[in-house]
Amino acid sequence: MSSLRNNTKRNTIYVTVEESDDSIHVKIRRLILYVIDEYVKAYKKPIRRKKLHYLVVFNDEKIAELYKEHKNMVDEVFSFNLSQMVREGRVIKVKDPDKPRWTYYILPEHVDALKGSS
């Protein structure tokens, strides 16, 4: 939120901009990308959805507090953002041939690195 004061005597406008927090959608989107990137770089394998969810929720204090109060809402926001990022091509689903569902996730820049390691 910002406040605006106008000083007409000197033709000066004073603007005070308060630092606002990002919305939960923006925080979760950023954390999804960050967590996937760090996990794949560290372990050289894709991250499971359940592990990704856990790390995203408990990597930020405000999201963790909100999760304690509104678990379903945070779960829905996480699922929505993850599926939206998959549709946009920012996150790639990876399937284990032995399992019926797509359960792993990587970023597009990890594709070549994981192909070389198998």
C-alpha positions as CSV (number, residue, x, y, z in Angstrom):
1,M,0.0,0.0,0.0
2,S,1.3,3.5,-0.7
3,S,0.4,6.8,0.7
4,L,0.5,10.1,-1.2
5,R,0.9,13.6,0.2
6,N,0.8,16.7,-1.9
7,N,2.5,19.9,-0.8
8,T,1.0,22.6,-2.9
9,K,3.2,25.4,-1.6
10,R,6.3,23.9,-3.0
11,N,4.8,21.9,-5.9
12,T,6.3,18.7,-4.3
13,I,4.6,15.4,-4.1
14,Y,5.8,13.0,-1.4
15,V,5.2,9.3,-2.0
16,T,5.8,6.7,0.7
17,V,5.8,3.1,-0.7
18,E,5.5,0.4,1.9
19,E,7.2,-2.9,1.1
20,S,4.5,-5.4,0.5
21,D,4.8,-9.1,0.7
22,D,4.2,-11.3,-2.3
23,S,1.0,-13.2,-2.5
24,I,1.0,-16.9,-1.6
25,H,0.7,-17.7,-5.4
26,V,3.9,-15.8,-6.2
27,K,5.8,-17.3,-3.3
28,I,4.8,-20.8,-4.1
29,R,5.7,-20.4,-7.8
30,R,9.1,-19.1,-6.9
31,L,9.7,-21.8,-4.4
32,I,8.6,-24.6,-6.8
33,L,11.3,-23.5,-9.2
34,Y,13.9,-23.0,-6.6
35,V,13.3,-26.3,-4.8
36,I,13.2,-28.4,-8.0
37,D,16.5,-26.7,-9.2
38,E,18.3,-27.3,-5.9
39,Y,17.1,-30.8,-5.5
40,V,18.0,-32.0,-9.0
41,K,21.4,-30.3,-8.8
42,A,22.1,-31.9,-5.4
43,Y,20.8,-35.4,-6.0
44,K,21.1,-35.8,-9.8
45,K,17.6,-37.2,-10.0
46,P,14.0,-35.8,-10.4
47,I,12.0,-34.8,-7.3
48,R,8.8,-36.6,-6.3
49,R,5.6,-34.5,-6.0
50,K,5.2,-35.4,-2.3
51,K,8.8,-34.3,-1.5
52,L,8.4,-31.2,-3.6
53,H,5.2,-30.3,-1.7
54,Y,6.8,-30.8,1.7
55,L,9.9,-28.7,0.8
56,V,7.9,-25.9,-0.7
57,V,5.5,-25.6,2.2
58,F,8.1,-25.7,5.0
59,N,10.8,-23.7,3.2
60,D,9.0,-20.4,4.0
61,E,7.9,-19.4,7.5
62,K,4.8,-17.6,6.4
63,I,3.6,-20.4,4.1
64,A,4.3,-22.9,6.9
65,E,2.2,-20.9,9.4
66,L,-0.6,-20.5,6.8
67,Y,-0.4,-24.3,6.2
68,K,-1.1,-25.0,9.9
69,E,-4.2,-22.8,9.7
70,H,-5.5,-23.5,6.2
71,K,-4.0,-26.8,5.0
72,N,-6.5,-27.3,2.2
73,M,-6.1,-23.9,0.7
74,V,-2.3,-24.2,0.6
75,D,-2.5,-27.6,-1.0
76,E,-4.9,-26.3,-3.6
77,V,-2.6,-23.3,-4.4
78,F,0.4,-25.6,-4.7
79,S,-1.4,-28.0,-7.0
80,F,-2.8,-25.2,-9.1
81,N,0.6,-23.5,-9.5
82,L,2.4,-26.7,-10.3
83,S,-0.1,-27.8,-12.9
84,Q,0.0,-24.3,-14.4
85,M,3.8,-24.3,-14.6
86,V,3.7,-27.7,-16.3
87,R,1.2,-26.4,-18.9
88,E,3.5,-23.3,-19.5
89,G,6.5,-25.6,-20.0
90,R,8.4,-24.2,-17.0
91,V,8.3,-27.5,-15.2
92,I,8.5,-31.0,-16.9
93,K,6.7,-34.1,-15.6
94,V,8.8,-37.2,-15.6
95,K,7.4,-40.7,-15.5
96,D,8.9,-43.9,-14.1
97,P,8.2,-46.7,-16.6
98,D,7.3,-49.1,-13.7
99,K,4.6,-46.8,-12.3
100,P,1.3,-45.8,-13.7
101,R,1.4,-42.1,-12.9
102,W,3.6,-39.2,-13.7
103,T,5.2,-38.6,-10.3
104,Y,8.5,-36.8,-10.8
105,Y,9.3,-33.2,-11.8
106,I,12.4,-31.4,-13.3
107,L,13.1,-28.1,-15.0
108,P,13.8,-27.9,-18.7
109,E,17.4,-27.1,-18.2
110,H,17.9,-30.4,-16.3
111,V,16.8,-32.6,-19.2
112,D,20.3,-32.9,-20.9
113,A,22.1,-33.4,-17.5
114,L,19.8,-36.2,-16.5
115,K,20.0,-37.9,-20.0
116,G,23.8,-37.9,-19.7
117,S,23.8,-39.5,-16.3
118,S,21.6,-42.5,-17.1
